[in-house]
Amino acid sequence: MLARPNWLGDREWLGDVWKWLDARLGLSYVQQIAKKKDVPVHRHTIWYYLGGMTLFLFMLQVATGVLLLFYYRPSAEEAYESIQFLMAEVEFGWLVRSIHAWAANLMILTVFIHLFSVLLLKAYRSPREITWLSGVALLGLSITFGFTGYLLPWNELAYFATRVGTEIIGVVPFVGSFFLSVLRGGTDVSGATLTRFYAIHVALLPAAAAIFLGLHLFLVQKHGMSIPDSAEGGDGKGRAMPFFPNFLLRDLIGWLSVFAIIAALAAFFPAELGVKADPFQPAPVGIKPEWYFMFMFQSLKYLPPHILFMEGEVVGVFAFGLAGVLLLLVPFLDRRSIRGERERLFIWLGIAAIAFIIVLTILGYTANPTQ
């Protein structure tokens, strides 16, 4: 009888491998950090899981996006046909594309919820101002991911929605026409626009997202989880759970649950391809943007043609731009009020913003297309 190889029963080689990697990568330092890191436990702890959920959805986007790149061709002549081939001929190609589409929508949704939960819980307080700034930057990048990726299938809906979306940039005085030309690669949406959106979507945005995501995670690790005022004790401390393995296991359960939901949505409601874009055809009646742009789109529709001496659309674009700047500067504008109590103005502004987005989005989808 042959003797069983020694390495099957001897686990010392695992320790040798660990020592070898530790000497080169500093794994023991990471292990010490994981053991020391803990997560506050209070009635708002559930909001802490949204950051990890967004990270998981982003990684899912990267994984499925890389698979789609093997077949996608970024040109007006071949983009639609390449996706058509992917969905019809490539095994499980339709499923990968559907998972990519659903995960993109859920990622943007979780970023929105995560940001507003941080706003309402005032988790941007000192010393977490830069954490907030990087988070707002990641929200902007997520929306830009959605906007640039929407055109890539080169179908009818994406083409005309992109034309409407880019026209908003053109209404900005002085520099609008220049940026519109740069973004489109010409005067109208064309194959040059598709190529530019593709480059932005698969190269520039992932690079920027990696930088801001790395900064965001580093700052969260450095400063820890913020504890809301309502959950703080007299010394600002309370109960906590170890990050590893307690919180991480809960995070993993959430990730698996969300992945199961995405897989079910992709299977029962697969992403449709629609009709190929034809620039010479008129725009379909009632064309609408993606849901995360709907509140802005609907707001601009309600504005009158002129407000004082300016065009109503220009005023609307400036208003949304100003709102974005104010959102970015919240940590520096929200200070302690008289009597030492924290100012609740920004909490009410956050609630008003959430209500505004929800109401305008619902009105956008229920409005008569002819209006």
Buried (B, 14 or more C-beta within 10 A) or exposed (E): EEEEEEEEEEEEEEEEEEEEEBEEEEEEEEEEEEEEBBBBBBEBBEBBBBBBBBBBBBEBBBEBBEBBEEBBEBBBEBBBEBBBBBBEEBEEBBBBBBBBBBBBBBBBBBBBBBBBBBBBBBBBBEEBBBBBBBBBBBBBBBBBBBBBBBBBBBBBBBBBBBBBBBBBBBBBEEEBBEEBEEBBBEEEBBBEBBBBBBEBBBEBBBEBBEEBBEBBBEBBEEBBBBBBEEBEEEEEEEEBEBBBEBBBEBBEEBBEEBBEEBBEBBEEEBBEBBEBBEEEEEEEEEBBBBBBBBBBBBBBBEBEEEBEEEBBBBBBBBBBEEBEEEBBBBBEEBEEEEEEEBBEEBBEBBEEBBEEBEEBBEBBEEBEEEE
